[in-house]
Amino acid sequence: MTDAAHLLIVDDDARIRDLLKRYLVKQGFLVTAARDAAQARRLLSGLAFDLIVLDVMMPGEDGVALTHWLRGEMGTPVILLTARGEARDRIAGFEAGADDYIPKPFEPRELVLRINAILRRSPKPDTKAVTQHVLILGHLRYEMETGELRDGTDPVRLTQTETALMRILAERQGQVVSREALVEQLGRDRGLGADPAQERAIDVQITRLRRKIEADPRRPRYLQTVRGEGYMLTAG
């Protein structure tokens, strides 16, 4: 990395917090650690982070509640860590707005791989002069070259996962993209193929994205479900 990504680690277990911090620093990241949600909020009020690694089970405000708050304030990607590995718990994490979810115990190397996968999906500034291809979604405009979604001149805040989903679907506008393909292109299969929990997580992320682009998310006009096949984005 030429510019090291700045990570925020939030975990009430001092041993895990310190081990993760030391390991991630050795991998070339800048790392700041917080012991709970309250300290994380204070840090977030004055610092910008590229990604947040957040423990779910913390005293006081837990990781899911903090993720809900984060999604109302910023688009910084979030990876949740938890001892709860059931599918319903992963879905709850994704519904809160997390970009990824890792059950404990886990290999630190796996965490690094997932961090890098999310950071690679982050929009990169384009220094070349290009003509922007714009998709019109009702009163919204999606600028494909920059990955920006706008309501008039106002930006519509998207999470990193939502940004990646929009890019994938916009590039194949009018074509059906399967859940399996979305899992693979988002880097969540880790080369092992999609599993039902990951595909359900895609459904959750699509639902969240619809809330931002559809006038009536229950009757989507632009981000459509093609039963038994996947999803399709149509503009106009």
C-alpha positions in Angstrom: 0.0 0.0 0.0 1.3 3.5 -0.8 -1.2 5.0 1.6 -1.9 2.6 4.5 -5.6 2.1 5.2 -6.7 3.3 8.7 -8.7 0.7 10.6 -10.7 1.1 13.8 -10.8 -2.1 16.0 -13.6 -2.1 18.6 -13.6 -5.0 21.1 -14.1 -5.0 24.9 -11.6 -7.9 25.3 -8.2 -6.2 25.8 -6.3 -9.3 24.8 -8.1 -9.8 21.5 -8.0 -6.0 20.8 -4.2 -5.9 21.4 -3.5 -9.0 19.4 -5.5 -7.8 16.4 -3.9 -4.4 16.6 -0.3 -5.8 16.5 -1.1 -8.3 13.8 -2.8 -5.7 11.5 0.0 -3.2 12.0 2.4 -5.9 10.9 0.3 -6.3 7.7 0.8 -2.6 6.9 -2.4 -1.0 8.2 -2.7 2.0 10.5 -4.8 0.8 13.5 -6.7 2.6 16.2 -8.4 0.6 18.9 -11.5 1.3 21.1 -12.7 -0.7 24.1 -16.4 -0.1 23.6 -19.0 1.7 21.5 -18.8 4.9 23.5 -15.0 5.3 22.9 -15.5 4.3 19.2 -18.1 7.1 18.8 -15.7 9.6 20.3 -12.9 8.5 17.9 -15.3 8.6 14.9 -16.3 12.1 15.7 -12.7 13.3 15.1 -11.1 10.8 12.8 -11.9 9.2 9.4 -11.4 5.5 9.0 -11.2 3.3 6.0 -12.8 0.3 7.7 -14.2 -0.7 11.1 -13.7 -4.2 12.7 -16.4 -4.4 15.3 -17.1 -7.0 18.0 -20.8 -7.8 18.4 -21.0 -8.9 22.0 -19.9 -5.9 24.1 -21.4 -4.5 27.4 -23.6 -1.5 27.0 -24.2 -0.7 23.3 -23.5 -3.8 21.3 -21.9 -4.1 17.9 -25.2 -4.5 16.0 -26.7 -1.3 17.6 -23.5 0.6 16.8 -23.6 -0.6 13.2 -27.2 0.8 13.0 -26.0 4.1 14.2 -23.0 4.1 11.8 -25.2 3.5 8.8 -27.1 6.6 9.6 -23.9 8.7 9.9 -21.4 7.4 7.4 -20.6 4.8 4.7 -17.5 3.4 6.3 -17.4 -0.4 5.8 -17.9 -2.6 8.8 -16.8 -6.2 9.5 -18.6 -7.7 12.5 -16.8 -10.3 14.8 -18.9 -12.6 17.0 -19.0 -15.9 18.7 -22.5 -16.3 17.3 -22.2 -18.2 14.0 -25.8 -19.1 13.3 -27.3 -18.0 10.0 -30.0 -15.9 11.7 -27.2 -14.0 13.6 -25.3 -13.3 10.4 -28.5 -12.1 8.7 -29.1 -9.7 11.7 -25.6 -8.3 11.2 -26.1 -7.7 7.5 -29.6 -6.2 8.2 -27.9 -3.7 10.5 -25.7 -2.7 7.6 -22.5 -4.7 8.1 -20.4 -5.4 5.0 -19.1 -8.7 6.3 -19.4 -11.0 9.3 -16.8 -13.4 10.8 -17.6 -15.9 13.5 -15.1 -16.5 16.2 -12.7 -18.2 16.4 -11.1 -17.1 13.1 -7.7 -17.0 11.5 -6.2 -13.5 11.5 -5.1 -14.1 7.9 -8.7 -14.6 7.0 -9.6 -11.3 8.5 -6.9 -9.6 6.5 -8.1 -11.2 3.3 -11.6 -10.0 4.0 -10.4 -6.5 4.9 -8.5 -6.2 1.6 -11.4 -7.6 -0.4 -13.7 -4.8 1.0 -11.0 -2.1 0.5 -10.6 -3.2 -3.1 -14.3 -2.6 -3.7 -14.0 1.0 -2.4 -14.5 3.6 -5.2 -11.2 4.9 -6.5 -10.8 8.5 -7.8 -10.5 8.6 -11.6 -8.0 11.1 -12.7 -8.7 10.7 -16.4 -11.1 13.0 -18.2 -14.0 10.8 -19.2 -17.6 11.3 -20.3 -19.8 10.0 -17.6 -22.4 7.4 -18.3 -25.5 8.3 -16.3 -28.4 6.0 -15.5 -31.7 7.7 -14.7 -33.7 6.0 -11.9 -36.7 8.2 -11.5 -35.6 11.3 -9.7 -32.2 9.7 -9.0 -29.0 9.8 -11.2 -26.4 7.1 -11.0 -23.0 8.1 -12.4 -21.3 5.0 -13.5 -17.8 6.3 -13.8 -17.7 7.6 -10.2 -20.2 5.2 -8.6 -22.2 8.2 -7.2 -25.9 8.2 -6.7 -27.6 11.6 -6.6 -31.0 13.0 -5.8 -30.7 16.2 -7.8 -27.5 17.7 -6.6 -27.6 15.9 -3.2 -25.6 12.7 -2.9 -27.3 9.6 -1.7 -25.1 7.8 0.9 -24.4 4.2 0.0 -22.4 1.7 2.0 -19.4 0.1 0.4 -21.4 -3.1 -0.3 -24.3 -1.1 -1.8 -21.8 0.8 -3.9 -20.4 -2.5 -5.2 -23.8 -3.9 -5.9 -24.8 -0.8 -7.8 -21.7 -1.0 -9.9 -22.2 -4.8 -10.7 -25.8 -4.4 -11.6 -25.3 -1.1 -13.6 -22.6 -2.7 -15.7 -25.1 -5.4 -16.6 -28.1 -3.2 -16.9 -31.1 -5.1 -18.3 -29.5 -8.4 -17.6 -30.3 -10.8 -14.8 -27.4 -11.3 -12.3 -27.7 -14.4 -10.2 -27.2 -14.4 -6.4 -24.3 -16.8 -6.9 -22.6 -14.3 -9.2 -23.2 -11.4 -6.8 -21.6 -13.4 -3.9 -18.6 -14.2 -6.1 -18.2 -10.7 -7.4 -18.5 -9.2 -4.0 -15.7 -11.5 -2.9 -17.7 -13.3 -0.2 -17.3 -16.8 -1.5 -13.5 -16.8 -0.7 -13.1 -19.2 -3.7 -15.3 -21.8 -2.1 -18.6 -21.1 -3.9 -21.7 -19.4 -2.6 -23.6 -20.9 0.4 -27.3 -20.3 1.3 -26.4 -17.9 4.1 -24.4 -15.7 1.8 -27.1 -15.7 -0.8 -29.7 -14.7 1.9 -27.3 -12.0 2.9 -27.4 -10.7 -0.7 -31.2 -10.6 -0.5 -30.8 -8.4 2.7 -28.4 -6.0 0.9 -30.7 -5.8 -2.1 -33.6 -4.9 0.2 -31.5 -2.1 1.9 -30.5 -0.8 -1.5 -34.1 -0.7 -2.7 -35.0 1.5 0.2 -32.6 4.1 -1.3 -33.6 3.9 -4.9 -37.2 2.9 -5.1 -40.3 5.0 -4.3 -42.0 1.9 -3.1 -39.5 -0.8 -2.2 -42.2 -3.4 -1.9 -43.1 -2.8 -5.6 -39.6 -2.2 -7.1 -39.5 -0.6 -10.5 -35.8 -0.3 -11.1 -34.2 -3.1 -9.0 -36.3 -6.1 -9.9 -36.3 -9.7 -8.7 -36.4 -12.3 -11.5 -37.9 -15.3 -9.7 -35.6 -18.3 -9.5 -32.8 -16.4 -11.4 -31.6 -13.3 -9.5 -31.8 -9.5 -9.8 -31.9 -7.0 -12.6 -31.4 -3.3 -12.7 -33.4 -1.4 -15.3 -33.1 2.4 -15.9 -35.6 4.9 -17.4 
